[in-house]
Amino acid sequence: MKQLIVTLCLAALVSTGLYAQTTDAAVDNIFAKYYTATGSKALWDSVQTYTIKQAYRAGTANDYDLDIKASLPLQAMVKVRTILKRDFIYGIKAADGWLKIPIGSRDKVTQYQTSNLSDRERDNMRRELTDIFVPFGDYTVKGYIATVVGNQQINGTATTQVELEGKGVKYNLYFDTTTGLLVREKLTLPTGEIQTRDHSKYEKSKFGLSYPSETTFVSSIDKRPVKVTTVVDFNPKFAEDPFVK
């Protein structure tokens, strides 16, 4: 009996190890298919700077534009959110983080009141800096754990769901089983907010990488679908330093 128990335990351990290896291989194959579909991993790894221009439109007074500039070597990002023709500027550079809020009337030269971002806000922007395009890029180095959840239909498309968890956040990523492209990204933030992005169109940049150019965004806070259009420029050279507090 004792020998039987030992044998069963060893069999279970071997089975668990094989399952983990199979799961890791399946995850990496899914990610590799996405890299191939959007350019190549080598091309993604060569990205050092980028700019993103987005328009968020829901047909309300809260519609806004978002202009992002980022540098991976400098660990820096600036996001300018323009709403009702007023710019709200969020920035990080290394350990620093700031928010600039416009003050005064619109008919005068804009002045800003500058404050420091909270630790949580800085951490969120640092995560965005590297995760904004490919959250699973070098996921083990970032401390994420990736798991294949299973297959699911998303808007009539057969997808494979992968869960990516770490850094206090969780991504649920849905990859088209045919093309390998991301169909849906669902991000659960430390605050409990869930942000869902359904990608309906991809655009190939002049750099050679493809990215989601038309997206429907929904936050669990207001639950209102927002249409997002995106234009990306990879590895631009900035004429002057945009990462100034």
MARBA-3410 file (N, C-alpha, C, O; in Angstrom, 1 decimal):
245
0.8,-1.2,0.0,0.0,0.0,0.0,0.9,1.3,0.0,0.6,2.2,-0.8 ~ 1.9,1.3,0.9,2.8,2.4,1.0,3.5,2.7,-0.4,3.6,3.8,-0.8 ~ 3.9,1.6,-1.0,4.6,1.7,-2.3,3.6,2.3,-3.4,4.0,3.1,-4.2 ~ 2.3,1.9,-3.3,1.3,2.3,-4.2,1.1,3.8,-4.1,1.0,4.6,-5.1 ~ 1.0,4.3,-2.8,0.9,5.7,-2.5,2.0,6.6,-3.1,1.8,7.6,-3.7
3.2,6.1,-2.9,4.4,6.8,-3.4,4.4,6.8,-4.9,4.7,7.9,-5.5 ~ 4.0,5.7,-5.5,3.9,5.7,-7.0,2.9,6.7,-7.5,3.2,7.4,-8.5 ~ 1.7,6.7,-6.9,0.7,7.7,-7.3,1.1,9.1,-7.1,0.9,9.9,-8.0 ~ 1.8,9.4,-6.0,2.3,10.8,-5.8,3.3,11.2,-6.9,3.3,12.3,-7.4 ~ 4.3,10.3,-7.2,5.2,10.6,-8.2,4.6,10.8,-9.6,5.0,11.7,-10.3
3.6,10.0,-9.8,2.8,10.1,-11.1,2.1,11.5,-11.2,2.1,12.1,-12.2 ~ 1.6,11.9,-10.0,0.9,13.2,-10.0,1.9,14.3,-10.2,1.6,15.3,-11.0 ~ 3.1,14.2,-9.6,4.1,15.3,-9.8,4.5,15.4,-11.2,4.7,16.5,-11.8 ~ 4.8,14.2,-11.8,5.2,14.2,-13.2,4.1,14.8,-14.1,4.4,15.5,-15.1 ~ 2.9,14.4,-13.9,1.7,14.9,-14.7,1.6,16.4,-14.5,1.4,17.1,-15.5
1.8,16.9,-13.3,1.7,18.3,-13.1,2.8,19.1,-13.8,2.6,20.1,-14.4 ~ 4.0,18.5,-13.8,5.1,19.1,-14.5,4.9,19.1,-16.0,5.2,20.1,-16.7 ~ 4.4,18.0,-16.5,4.1,18.0,-18.0,3.1,19.0,-18.4,3.1,19.6,-19.4 ~ 2.0,19.1,-17.5,0.9,20.1,-17.8,1.5,21.5,-17.8,1.1,22.3,-18.7 ~ 2.3,21.8,-16.8,2.9,23.2,-16.8,3.7,23.5,-18.0,3.6,24.5,-18.6
4.6,22.4,-18.4,5.4,22.7,-19.6,4.5,22.8,-20.9,4.7,23.7,-21.7 ~ 3.4,22.0,-20.9,2.5,22.1,-22.1,1.8,23.5,-22.1,1.6,24.1,-23.1 ~ 1.3,23.9,-20.9,0.7,25.2,-20.8,1.6,26.3,-21.2,1.2,27.2,-21.9 ~ 2.8,26.3,-20.7,3.8,27.4,-21.0,4.0,27.4,-22.5,4.1,28.4,-23.2 ~ 4.2,26.2,-23.1,4.4,26.1,-24.6,3.2,26.6,-25.3,3.3,27.4,-26.3
2.0,26.3,-24.9,0.8,26.8,-25.5,0.7,28.3,-25.5,0.3,29.0,-26.5 ~ 1.0,28.9,-24.3,0.9,30.3,-24.1,1.9,31.0,-25.1,1.6,32.0,-25.8 ~ 3.2,30.5,-25.1,4.2,31.1,-25.9,3.9,31.0,-27.4,4.2,31.9,-28.2 ~ 3.2,29.9,-27.8,2.8,29.7,-29.2,1.8,30.8,-29.6,1.8,31.3,-30.7 ~ 0.8,31.0,-28.7,-0.2,32.0,-28.9,0.4,33.4,-29.1,0.1,34.2,-30.0
1.4,33.7,-28.2,2.0,35.0,-28.2,2.9,35.1,-29.5,2.9,36.2,-30.1 ~ 3.5,34.0,-29.9,4.4,34.1,-31.1,3.5,34.3,-32.3,4.0,35.0,-33.2 ~ 2.3,33.7,-32.3,1.4,33.9,-33.5,1.0,35.4,-33.6,0.9,35.9,-34.7 ~ 0.8,36.0,-32.5,0.5,37.5,-32.5,1.6,38.3,-33.0,1.5,39.2,-33.8 ~ 2.9,38.0,-32.5,4.0,38.7,-33.0,4.2,38.6,-34.5,4.4,39.6,-35.2
4.0,37.4,-35.0,4.1,37.2,-36.5,3.0,37.9,-37.2,3.2,38.5,-38.3 ~ 1.8,38.0,-36.7,0.6,38.6,-37.3,0.8,40.1,-37.4,0.3,40.8,-38.3 ~ 1.5,40.7,-36.4,1.7,42.1,-36.3,3.0,42.7,-36.8,3.2,43.9,-36.8 ~ 3.9,41.8,-37.2,5.2,42.2,-37.7,6.2,41.2,-37.3,6.5,40.3,-38.1 ~ 6.8,41.3,-36.2,7.7,40.2,-35.6,8.1,40.7,-34.2,8.1,41.8,-33.9
8.6,39.7,-33.4,9.0,40.0,-32.1,10.2,40.9,-32.1,10.4,41.8,-31.3 ~ 11.1,40.6,-33.1,12.3,41.4,-33.2,12.0,42.9,-33.5,12.7,43.8,-32.9 ~ 11.0,43.1,-34.3,10.6,44.5,-34.6,10.0,45.1,-33.3,10.2,46.3,-33.0 ~ 9.1,44.4,-32.6,8.6,45.0,-31.4,9.7,45.3,-30.4,9.7,46.3,-29.7 ~ 10.7,44.4,-30.3,11.8,44.6,-29.3,12.6,45.8,-29.7,13.4,46.3,-28.8
12.6,46.2,-31.0,13.4,47.3,-31.4,12.7,48.7,-31.1,13.3,49.7,-31.4 ~ 11.5,48.7,-30.6,10.8,49.9,-30.3,11.4,50.6,-29.1,11.5,50.0,-28.1 ~ 11.9,51.9,-29.3,12.5,52.6,-28.2,11.6,53.8,-27.8,11.5,54.2,-26.6 ~ 11.0,54.4,-28.8,10.1,55.6,-28.5,8.8,55.4,-29.3,8.7,54.6,-30.3 ~ 7.8,56.1,-28.9,6.5,56.0,-29.7,5.6,57.2,-29.4,5.8,57.8,-28.3
4.7,57.5,-30.3,3.7,58.5,-30.1,2.4,57.9,-30.4,2.3,57.1,-31.3 ~ 1.3,58.2,-29.7,0.0,57.7,-29.9,-1.0,58.9,-29.9,-1.0,59.7,-29.0 ~ -1.8,59.0,-30.9,-2.9,60.0,-31.0,-4.2,59.2,-31.0,-4.5,58.4,-31.9 ~ -5.1,59.5,-30.0,-6.4,58.8,-29.9,-7.5,59.8,-29.8,-7.4,60.9,-29.1 ~ -8.6,59.4,-30.4,-9.9,60.2,-30.2,-10.9,59.3,-29.5,-11.2,58.2,-30.0
-11.4,59.7,-28.4,-12.4,59.0,-27.6,-13.8,59.7,-27.9,-14.0,60.8,-27.5 ~ -14.7,58.9,-28.5,-16.0,59.6,-28.9,-17.2,58.7,-28.5,-17.3,57.5,-28.9 ~ -18.0,59.3,-27.6,-19.3,58.6,-27.2,-20.5,59.5,-27.5,-21.6,59.2,-27.1 ~ -20.2,60.7,-28.1,-21.3,61.6,-28.4,-21.8,62.4,-27.2,-22.9,62.7,-27.1 ~ -20.9,62.6,-26.2,-21.2,63.3,-25.0,-20.2,64.5,-24.8,-19.2,64.6,-25.5
-20.5,65.3,-23.8,-19.6,66.4,-23.4,-18.3,65.9,-22.9,-17.3,66.7,-22.8 ~ -18.2,64.6,-22.6,-17.0,64.1,-22.0,-16.0,63.5,-23.1,-15.0,62.9,-22.7 ~ -16.4,63.7,-24.3,-15.5,63.2,-25.4,-14.1,63.9,-25.3,-14.1,65.1,-24.9 ~ -13.0,63.2,-25.6,-11.7,63.8,-25.4,-10.7,63.2,-26.4,-11.0,62.2,-27.0 ~ -9.6,63.9,-26.6,-8.5,63.4,-27.4,-7.3,63.1,-26.4,-7.2,63.8,-25.4
-6.5,62.1,-26.8,-5.4,61.8,-26.0,-4.1,61.7,-26.8,-4.1,61.1,-27.9 ~ -3.1,62.4,-26.4,-1.8,62.5,-27.1,-0.7,62.0,-26.2,-0.5,62.5,-25.1 ~ -0.1,60.9,-26.6,0.9,60.3,-25.8,2.3,60.3,-26.4,2.4,60.0,-27.6 ~ 3.3,60.6,-25.7,4.7,60.5,-26.1,5.4,59.7,-25.1,5.2,59.8,-23.9 ~ 6.3,58.7,-25.5,7.0,57.9,-24.6,8.4,57.5,-25.0,8.6,57.4,-26.2
9.2,57.3,-24.1,10.6,56.8,-24.3,10.9,55.7,-23.3,10.9,55.9,-22.1 ~ 11.2,54.5,-23.9,11.5,53.4,-23.0,12.9,53.6,-22.3,13.1,53.3,-21.1 ~ 14.0,54.0,-23.1,15.3,54.2,-22.4,15.2,55.2,-21.3,15.9,55.0,-20.3 ~ 14.4,56.2,-21.4,14.3,57.3,-20.4,13.3,56.9,-19.3,13.2,57.6,-18.3 ~ 12.5,55.8,-19.5,11.5,55.4,-18.6,10.5,56.6,-18.4,10.2,57.0,-17.3
10.1,57.2,-19.5,9.3,58.4,-19.5,8.1,58.4,-20.4,8.1,57.7,-21.4 ~ 7.1,59.0,-19.9,5.8,59.1,-20.7,5.1,60.4,-20.3,5.0,60.8,-19.2 ~ 4.5,61.0,-21.3,3.6,62.2,-21.1,2.3,61.9,-21.8,2.3,61.6,-23.0 ~ 1.2,62.1,-21.1,-0.1,61.9,-21.7,-0.8,63.3,-21.6,-1.0,63.8,-20.5 ~ -1.3,63.8,-22.7,-2.0,65.1,-22.7,-3.5,64.7,-23.1,-3.8,64.3,-24.2
-4.4,64.9,-22.1,-5.8,64.6,-22.3,-6.5,66.0,-22.6,-6.5,66.8,-21.7 ~ -7.0,66.1,-23.8,-7.7,67.4,-24.1,-9.2,67.2,-24.1,-9.8,66.4,-24.9 ~ -9.8,67.9,-23.2,-11.3,67.9,-23.1,-11.8,69.3,-23.0,-11.4,70.1,-22.2 ~ -12.8,69.6,-23.9,-13.4,71.0,-24.0,-12.2,72.0,-24.2,-12.2,73.1,-23.6 ~ -11.3,71.6,-25.1,-10.2,72.5,-25.5,-9.2,72.9,-24.4,-8.5,73.9,-24.5
-9.2,72.1,-23.3,-8.3,72.3,-22.2,-7.4,71.1,-22.0,-7.9,69.9,-22.0 ~ -6.1,71.3,-21.8,-5.2,70.2,-21.8,-4.9,69.8,-20.3,-4.5,70.7,-19.5 ~ -5.0,68.5,-20.0,-4.6,68.0,-18.7,-3.4,67.1,-18.9,-3.5,66.1,-19.7 ~ -2.3,67.4,-18.3,-1.0,66.7,-18.7,-0.5,65.8,-17.5,-0.4,66.3,-16.4 ~ -0.4,64.5,-17.8,0.2,63.6,-16.9,1.5,63.1,-17.4,1.7,62.9,-18.5
2.5,63.1,-16.5,3.8,62.7,-16.9,4.6,61.9,-15.8,4.4,62.0,-14.6 ~ 5.5,61.0,-16.4,6.4,60.3,-15.5,7.8,60.4,-16.2,7.9,60.4,-17.4 ~ 8.8,60.4,-15.4,10.2,60.2,-15.9,11.0,59.6,-14.7,11.2,60.2,-13.7 ~ 11.5,58.4,-14.9,12.2,57.6,-13.9,11.3,57.5,-12.7,10.1,57.0,-12.8 ~ 11.7,58.0,-11.5,10.9,57.9,-10.3,9.9,59.0,-10.1,9.1,59.0,-9.2
10.0,60.1,-10.9,9.1,61.2,-10.8,7.8,61.1,-11.5,7.7,60.3,-12.5 ~ 6.8,61.7,-11.0,5.5,61.7,-11.7,4.7,63.0,-11.3,4.7,63.4,-10.2 ~ 4.0,63.5,-12.3,3.3,64.8,-12.1,2.0,64.9,-12.9,1.8,64.2,-13.9 ~ 1.2,65.9,-12.4,0.0,66.2,-13.1,-0.1,67.7,-13.2,0.1,68.4,-12.2 ~ -0.4,68.2,-14.4,-0.6,69.7,-14.7,-2.0,69.9,-15.0,-2.5,69.4,-16.0
-2.7,70.8,-14.2,-4.1,71.1,-14.4,-4.2,72.6,-14.9,-3.6,73.4,-14.3 ~ -4.9,72.8,-16.0,-5.0,74.2,-16.5,-5.8,75.0,-15.6,-6.9,74.6,-15.1 ~ -5.4,76.3,-15.4,-6.1,77.2,-14.5,-6.3,78.5,-15.3,-5.6,78.8,-16.2 ~ -7.2,79.3,-14.8,-7.5,80.6,-15.4,-8.5,80.5,-16.6,-8.9,79.4,-16.9 ~ -8.8,81.6,-17.2,-9.8,81.6,-18.2,-9.2,81.2,-19.6,-8.0,81.2,-19.7
-10.1,80.7,-20.5,-9.6,80.2,-21.7,-9.1,81.3,-22.7,-8.4,81.0,-23.6 ~ -9.5,82.5,-22.5,-9.1,83.6,-23.4,-7.7,84.2,-23.1,-7.3,85.1,-23.7 ~ -7.0,83.6,-22.1,-5.7,84.0,-21.8,-4.7,82.9,-22.0,-5.1,81.7,-22.2 ~ -3.4,83.2,-21.9,-2.4,82.2,-22.0,-2.6,81.2,-20.9,-2.7,81.5,-19.7 ~ -2.6,79.9,-21.3,-2.9,78.9,-20.3,-1.7,78.7,-19.3,-0.6,78.7,-19.6
-2.1,78.7,-18.0,-1.2,78.5,-16.9,-1.6,77.2,-16.3,-2.7,76.7,-16.3 ~ -0.6,76.5,-15.6,-0.9,75.2,-15.0,-0.5,75.2,-13.6,0.4,75.8,-13.1 ~ -1.4,74.4,-12.9,-1.1,74.1,-11.5,-0.5,72.7,-11.4,-1.2,71.7,-11.9 ~ 0.7,72.5,-10.9,1.4,71.2,-11.0,1.4,70.6,-9.6,1.7,71.2,-8.6 ~ 1.1,69.3,-9.6,1.1,68.5,-8.4,1.7,67.1,-8.7,1.9,66.8,-9.9
2.1,66.4,-7.6,2.7,65.1,-7.8,1.7,64.0,-7.9,0.6,64.1,-7.3 ~ 2.0,63.1,-8.8,1.1,61.9,-8.9,1.2,61.0,-7.7,2.3,61.0,-7.1 ~ 0.2,60.3,-7.3,0.3,59.4,-6.2,1.1,58.2,-6.6,1.4,58.0,-7.8 ~ 1.6,57.4,-5.7,2.4,56.2,-6.0,1.6,55.3,-6.9,2.2,54.7,-7.9 ~ 0.3,55.1,-6.7,-0.5,54.2,-7.5,-0.6,54.8,-8.9,-0.5,54.0,-9.9
-0.8,56.1,-9.1,-0.8,56.7,-10.4,0.5,56.6,-11.2,0.5,56.3,-12.4 ~ 1.6,56.7,-10.4,2.9,56.6,-11.1,3.1,55.1,-11.5,3.6,54.9,-12.6 ~ 2.8,54.2,-10.6,2.9,52.8,-11.0,2.1,52.4,-12.2,2.5,51.6,-13.0 ~ 0.9,53.0,-12.3,0.0,52.7,-13.4,0.6,53.2,-14.7,0.5,52.5,-15.7 ~ 1.2,54.4,-14.7,1.8,54.9,-15.9,3.0,54.1,-16.3,3.3,53.9,-17.5
3.8,53.7,-15.3,5.0,52.9,-15.6,4.6,51.5,-16.2,5.3,51.1,-17.2 ~ 3.5,51.0,-15.8,3.0,49.7,-16.4,2.5,50.0,-17.8,2.8,49.2,-18.7 ~ 1.8,51.1,-18.0,1.3,51.5,-19.3,2.5,51.7,-20.3,2.4,51.3,-21.5 ~ 3.6,52.2,-19.8,4.7,52.5,-20.7,5.2,51.3,-21.4,5.5,51.4,-22.6 ~ 5.2,50.2,-20.8,5.7,48.9,-21.4,4.6,48.0,-21.9,4.8,47.2,-22.8
3.4,48.2,-21.3,2.3,47.2,-21.6,1.3,47.7,-22.7,0.5,47.0,-23.1 ~ 1.4,49.0,-23.0,0.3,49.6,-23.8,0.0,48.9,-25.1,-1.1,48.9,-25.5 ~ 1.1,48.4,-25.8,0.9,47.7,-27.0,0.8,46.2,-26.8,-0.1,45.5,-27.3 ~ 1.8,45.7,-26.1,2.0,44.2,-26.0,2.2,43.9,-24.5,3.3,43.8,-24.0 ~ 1.1,43.8,-23.7,1.2,43.5,-22.3,2.0,42.3,-21.9,2.6,42.2,-20.8
2.0,41.3,-22.9,2.7,40.0,-22.6,4.1,40.0,-23.1,4.8,39.0,-23.0 ~ 4.6,41.2,-23.5,6.0,41.2,-24.0,6.9,41.0,-22.8,6.8,41.7,-21.8 ~ 7.8,40.0,-22.9,8.8,39.6,-21.8,8.0,39.5,-20.5,8.4,40.0,-19.4 ~ 6.9,38.8,-20.5,6.0,38.7,-19.4,6.6,38.1,-18.1,6.3,38.5,-17.0 ~ 7.5,37.1,-18.3,8.1,36.5,-17.2,9.1,37.5,-16.5,9.2,37.5,-15.2
9.8,38.3,-17.2,10.7,39.3,-16.7,9.9,40.3,-15.9,10.4,40.7,-14.8 ~ 8.7,40.6,-16.3,7.9,41.6,-15.6,7.2,41.0,-14.4,6.6,41.7,-13.6 ~ 7.3,39.7,-14.3,6.6,39.1,-13.1,5.2,38.6,-13.3,4.5,38.3,-12.4 ~ 4.8,38.6,-14.6,3.4,38.1,-14.9,3.4,36.6,-15.0,4.4,36.0,-15.4 ~ 2.3,36.0,-14.6,2.0,34.6,-14.8,0.9,34.5,-15.9,-0.1,35.1,-15.8
1.2,33.7,-17.0,0.3,33.5,-18.1,-0.3,32.2,-18.1,0.4,31.2,-17.9 ~ -1.6,32.1,-18.3,-2.4,30.8,-18.3,-3.4,30.8,-19.4,-4.1,31.8,-19.6 ~ -3.4,29.7,-20.1,-4.4,29.5,-21.2,-5.7,29.1,-20.5,-5.7,28.1,-19.7 ~ -6.8,29.9,-20.7,-8.0,29.6,-20.0,-8.9,28.7,-20.8,-9.5,27.8,-20.3 ~ -9.0,29.0,-22.1,-9.8,28.1,-23.0,-10.3,28.9,-24.2,-9.8,30.0,-24.5
-11.2,28.3,-24.9,-11.7,29.0,-26.2,-13.1,29.7,-25.9,-13.8,29.2,-25.0 ~ -13.3,30.8,-26.6,-14.5,31.5,-26.4,-14.9,32.3,-27.7,-14.0,32.7,-28.4 ~ -16.1,32.5,-27.9,-16.6,33.3,-29.1,-16.7,34.7,-28.6,-17.4,35.0,-27.7 ~ -16.0,35.6,-29.4,-16.1,37.0,-29.1,-16.6,37.7,-30.4,-15.9,37.8,-31.4 ~ -17.8,38.3,-30.3,-18.4,39.0,-31.4,-18.4,38.1,-32.7,-18.1,38.6,-33.8
-18.7,36.8,-32.5,-18.7,35.9,-33.6,-17.4,35.4,-34.1,-17.3,34.6,-35.1 ~ -16.3,35.7,-33.4,-15.0,35.2,-33.7,-14.5,34.2,-32.7,-14.6,34.4,-31.5 ~ -14.0,33.1,-33.2,-13.4,32.1,-32.3,-12.1,32.6,-31.7,-11.2,32.9,-32.5 ~ -12.0,32.6,-30.4,-10.7,33.1,-29.8,-10.2,32.1,-28.7,-11.0,31.3,-28.3 ~ -9.0,32.3,-28.4,-8.4,31.6,-27.3,-8.1,32.6,-26.2,-7.4,33.6,-26.5
-8.5,32.4,-25.0,-8.4,33.3,-23.9,-7.1,33.0,-23.1,-6.9,31.8,-22.7 ~ -6.3,34.0,-22.8,-5.1,33.9,-22.0,-5.2,34.9,-20.9,-5.5,36.0,-21.1 ~ -5.0,34.4,-19.6,-5.0,35.3,-18.5,-3.6,35.6,-18.1,-2.7,34.7,-18.0 ~ -3.3,36.9,-17.9,-2.0,37.4,-17.5,-2.1,38.2,-16.2,-2.9,39.1,-16.2 ~ -1.4,37.7,-15.2,-1.6,38.3,-13.9,-0.3,38.6,-13.2,0.6,37.9,-13.3
-0.3,39.8,-12.6,0.9,40.3,-11.8,0.9,41.8,-11.7,0.0,42.4,-12.2 ~ 1.8,42.3,-10.9,1.8,43.8,-10.6,0.5,44.3,-10.1,0.3,45.5,-10.2 ~ -0.3,43.5,-9.5,-1.6,43.9,-8.9,-2.6,44.1,-10.0,-3.7,44.6,-9.6 ~ -2.4,43.7,-11.2,-3.4,43.9,-12.3,-3.6,42.5,-12.9,-2.8,41.6,-12.7 ~ -4.7,42.4,-13.7,-4.9,41.2,-14.4,-5.5,41.5,-15.8,-6.4,42.3,-15.9
-4.8,40.9,-16.8,-5.3,41.0,-18.2,-6.0,39.7,-18.6,-5.5,38.6,-18.3 ~ -7.1,39.8,-19.3,-7.7,38.7,-20.0,-7.6,39.0,-21.4,-8.3,39.9,-21.9 ~ -6.9,38.2,-22.2,-6.6,38.5,-23.6,-7.2,37.5,-24.5,-7.1,36.3,-24.2 ~ -7.9,37.9,-25.5,-8.6,37.0,-26.4,-8.0,37.1,-27.8,-8.2,38.1,-28.5 ~ -7.4,36.0,-28.2,-6.7,36.0,-29.5,-7.5,35.2,-30.6,-8.0,34.1,-30.3
-7.6,35.8,-31.7,-8.3,35.2,-32.9,-7.6,33.9,-33.2,-6.4,33.9,-33.5 ~ -8.3,32.8,-33.2,-7.6,31.5,-33.4,-7.1,31.3,-34.9,-6.2,30.5,-35.1 ~ -7.6,32.1,-35.8,-7.2,32.1,-37.2,-6.1,33.0,-37.5,-5.1,32.6,-38.0 ~ -6.3,34.3,-37.1,-5.3,35.3,-37.5,-4.2,35.5,-36.4,-3.1,35.9,-36.8 ~ -4.5,35.2,-35.2,-3.5,35.4,-34.1,-3.6,36.8,-33.5,-3.0,37.0,-32.5
-4.5,37.6,-34.1,-4.6,39.0,-33.6,-5.4,39.1,-32.3,-6.3,38.2,-32.0 ~ -5.2,40.1,-31.5,-6.0,40.3,-30.3,-7.3,40.9,-30.7,-7.4,41.9,-31.4 ~ -8.4,40.2,-30.2,-9.7,40.7,-30.5,-10.3,41.5,-29.3,-11.0,42.5,-29.5 ~ -9.9,41.1,-28.1,-10.4,41.7,-26.9,-9.3,41.8,-25.9,-8.6,40.8,-25.7 ~ -9.2,42.9,-25.2,-8.3,43.0,-24.0,-9.2,43.5,-22.8,-9.9,44.5,-22.9
-9.2,42.7,-21.8,-9.9,43.1,-20.6,-8.9,43.2,-19.4,-8.2,42.3,-19.0 ~ -8.8,44.5,-18.9,-7.8,44.8,-17.9,-8.5,45.1,-16.6,-9.4,46.0,-16.5 ~ -8.2,44.4,-15.5,-8.7,44.6,-14.2,-7.6,45.3,-13.4,-6.5,44.8,-13.1 ~ -7.9,46.6,-13.0,-7.0,47.4,-12.2,-7.0,47.2,-10.7,-8.0,46.6,-10.2 ~ -6.0,47.6,-10.0,-6.0,47.4,-8.5,-7.2,48.1,-7.9,-7.6,47.7,-6.8
-7.8,49.1,-8.5,-9.0,49.8,-7.9,-10.2,48.9,-8.1,-11.3,49.2,-7.5 ~ -10.2,47.9,-8.9,-11.3,47.1,-9.2,-12.0,47.4,-10.5,-12.9,46.7,-10.9 ~ -11.6,48.6,-11.1,-12.2,48.9,-12.4,-11.8,47.9,-13.4,-10.6,47.5,-13.5 ~ -12.7,47.6,-14.3,-12.4,46.7,-15.4,-12.6,47.5,-16.7,-13.7,48.0,-17.0 ~ -11.5,47.5,-17.5,-11.5,48.2,-18.8,-11.5,47.2,-19.9,-10.6,46.3,-19.9
-12.5,47.2,-20.8,-12.6,46.3,-21.9,-12.4,47.0,-23.2,-13.0,48.0,-23.5 ~ -11.5,46.5,-24.0,-11.2,47.0,-25.4,-11.4,46.0,-26.4,-10.7,44.9,-26.5 ~ -12.4,46.2,-27.3,-12.7,45.3,-28.4,-12.1,45.9,-29.7,-12.6,47.0,-30.1 ~ -11.2,45.2,-30.3,-10.5,45.8,-31.5,-11.2,45.3,-32.7,-11.3,44.1,-32.9 ~ -11.6,46.2,-33.6,-12.3,45.8,-34.8,-11.5,46.0,-36.1,-11.8,45.5,-37.2
-10.3,46.8,-36.0,-9.5,47.0,-37.1,-8.1,47.2,-36.7,-7.8,47.8,-35.7 ~ -7.1,46.7,-37.5,-5.7,46.9,-37.3,-5.2,47.8,-38.5,-5.6,47.7,-39.6 ~ -4.1,48.5,-38.2,-3.5,49.4,-39.2,-2.0,49.1,-39.2,-1.4,48.9,-38.1 ~ -1.4,49.0,-40.3,0.1,48.8,-40.4,0.8,50.1,-40.5,0.6,50.9,-41.3 ~ 1.7,50.3,-39.5,2.5,51.6,-39.5,3.6,51.6,-40.5,3.9,50.5,-41.0
4.1,52.7,-40.7,5.3,52.8,-41.7,6.5,52.1,-41.1,7.4,51.8,-41.9 ~ 6.5,51.9,-39.8,7.6,51.2,-39.2,7.5,49.7,-39.5,8.5,49.0,-39.3 ~ 6.4,49.2,-39.9,6.2,47.8,-40.2,5.4,47.0,-39.2,5.1,45.8,-39.4 ~ 5.0,47.7,-38.1,4.2,47.0,-37.0,2.8,47.3,-37.2,2.4,48.5,-37.5 ~ 1.9,46.4,-37.0,0.4,46.6,-37.0,-0.1,46.8,-35.6,0.4,46.2,-34.7
-1.1,47.6,-35.4,-1.6,47.9,-34.1,-3.2,48.2,-34.3,-3.6,48.5,-35.4 ~ -3.9,48.0,-33.2,-5.4,48.2,-33.2,-5.7,49.7,-33.5,-5.3,50.6,-32.7 ~ -6.4,50.0,-34.6,-6.6,51.4,-35.0,-8.1,51.8,-34.7,-8.4,53.0,-34.6 ~ -9.0,50.8,-34.6,-10.4,51.1,-34.2,-10.8,50.2,-33.1,-10.7,48.9,-33.2 ~ -11.3,50.8,-32.0,-11.5,50.0,-30.8,-12.8,50.5,-30.2,-13.1,51.7,-30.3
-13.5,49.6,-29.5,-14.6,50.0,-28.6,-14.2,49.8,-27.2,-13.8,48.7,-26.8 ~ -14.2,50.9,-26.4,-13.7,50.9,-25.0,-14.9,51.0,-24.1,-15.8,51.9,-24.3 ~ -14.9,50.2,-23.0,-16.0,50.2,-22.0,-15.3,50.1,-20.6,-14.5,49.2,-20.4 ~ -15.6,51.0,-19.7,-15.2,51.0,-18.4,-16.3,50.5,-17.5,-17.5,50.8,-17.7 ~ -16.0,49.7,-16.5,-17.0,49.2,-15.6,-17.6,50.3,-14.7,-18.6,50.1,-14.0
-16.9,51.4,-14.7,-17.4,52.5,-13.9,-18.6,53.2,-14.5,-19.7,53.4,-13.9 ~ -18.5,53.6,-15.8,-19.7,54.3,-16.4,-20.4,53.4,-17.4,-21.6,53.8,-17.8 ~ -19.8,52.3,-17.8,-20.5,51.3,-18.7,-20.9,51.8,-20.0,-21.8,51.2,-20.7 ~ -20.4,53.0,-20.5,-20.8,53.6,-21.8,-19.8,53.2,-22.8,-18.6,53.5,-22.7 ~ -20.2,52.6,-23.9,-19.3,52.2,-25.0,-18.7,53.5,-25.6,-19.5,54.4,-26.0
-17.4,53.5,-25.8,-16.7,54.7,-26.4,-15.9,54.2,-27.6,-15.2,53.2,-27.5 ~ -16.1,54.9,-28.8,-15.4,54.5,-30.0,-14.0,55.2,-29.9,-13.9,56.4,-29.7 ~ -13.0,54.4,-30.1,-11.6,55.0,-30.1,-10.9,54.7,-31.4,-10.9,53.6,-31.9 ~ -10.4,55.8,-32.0,-9.5,55.7,-33.2,-8.1,56.0,-32.7,-7.8,56.9,-31.9 ~ -7.1,55.3,-33.3,-5.7,55.4,-32.9,-4.8,55.5,-34.0,-4.9,54.8,-35.0
-3.8,56.4,-33.9,-2.7,56.5,-34.9,-1.4,56.4,-34.1,-1.2,57.2,-33.1 ~ -0.5,55.6,-34.5,0.8,55.3,-33.8,1.9,55.6,-34.7,1.9,55.3,-35.9 ~ 3.0,56.2,-34.1,4.2,56.4,-34.8,5.3,55.7,-33.9,5.5,56.1,-32.8 ~ 6.0,54.7,-34.5,7.0,54.0,-33.7,8.4,54.6,-34.0,8.8,54.9,-35.1 ~ 9.2,54.7,-32.9,10.6,55.2,-33.0,10.7,56.6,-33.6,11.6,56.8,-34.4
9.8,57.6,-33.2,10.0,58.9,-33.7,11.2,59.6,-32.9,11.5,59.2,-31.8 ~ 11.7,60.6,-33.5,12.7,61.4,-32.8,12.1,62.7,-32.4,11.5,63.4,-33.2 ~ 12.2,63.0,-31.1,11.6,64.2,-30.5,12.5,65.4,-30.7,13.7,65.4,-30.4 ~ 12.0,66.5,-31.3,12.8,67.7,-31.5,13.3,68.3,-30.2,14.4,68.8,-30.2 ~ 12.5,68.2,-29.2,12.9,68.7,-27.9,12.4,67.8,-26.8,11.5,67.0,-27.1
12.9,67.8,-25.6,12.5,66.9,-24.6,11.0,67.2,-24.2,10.8,68.3,-23.6 ~ 10.1,66.2,-24.4,8.7,66.5,-24.0,8.4,66.1,-22.6,7.3,66.3,-22.1 ~ 9.4,65.5,-21.9,9.2,64.9,-20.6,9.7,65.9,-19.5,10.6,65.5,-18.7 ~ 9.2,67.1,-19.5,9.6,68.1,-18.6,8.5,68.4,-17.6,7.3,68.7,-18.0 ~ 8.8,68.4,-16.3,7.8,68.6,-15.3,7.4,70.1,-15.3,6.5,70.5,-14.5
END
